[in-house]
Amino acid sequence: MEEQKISCSKFCQKEPTIKKITEEINQAQGQEKLKMAEKLSQEVEPLLACEDYDPKSLECQSCRLICQTRKKTAKVIIKVLSSLS
C-alpha cells in the first residue's frame, strides 16, 4: 500500500521537526524524554490551531488527527514521567 502524503505547506514545514522529536523521544530516558515530550506538544499546537483548517478537507482532517494523536501521546509521557519524579 502506498503511503499517502499531506501536501499542506504548514504540515510539510513542521513534519520533519516533529518526526525528529518523536525519534528523540523514542531514544531518550527520564528527564530528557520528558523535555522532548513537552517540545513535541508545543510543536503540534500551531497545526491544531491552524487558521486554514477546513473540516471538509480530508487533508485537514488527517493532519488534525495525526497532531491530536501526537499531543495525546506527549501528554501521556509527561503525566507518567512527572508522576515518577
C-alpha positions, 0 to 999 in steps of 0.5 A, spaced: 500 500 500 502 506 498 503 511 503 499 517 502 502 524 503 499 531 506 501 536 501 499 542 506 505 547 506 504 548 514 504 540 515 510 539 510 514 545 514 513 542 521 513 534 519 520 533 519 521 537 526 516 533 529 518 526 526 525 528 529 522 529 536 518 523 536 525 519 534 528 523 540 523 521 544 523 514 542 531 514 544 531 518 550 530 516 558 527 520 564 528 527 564 530 528 557 524 524 554 520 528 558 523 535 555 522 532 548 515 530 550 513 537 552 517 540 545 513 535 541 506 538 544 508 545 543 510 543 536 503 540 534 499 546 537 500 551 531 497 545 526 491 544 531 490 551 531 491 552 524 487 558 521 486 554 514 483 548 517 477 546 513 473 540 516 471 538 509 478 537 507 480 530 508 487 533 508 485 537 514 482 532 517 488 527 517 493 532 519 488 534 525 488 527 527 495 525 526 497 532 531 491 530 536 494 523 536 501 526 537 499 531 543 495 525 546 501 521 546 506 527 549 501 528 554 501 521 556 509 521 557 509 527 561 503 525 566 507 518 567 514 521 567 512 527 572 508 522 576 515 518 577 519 524 579 
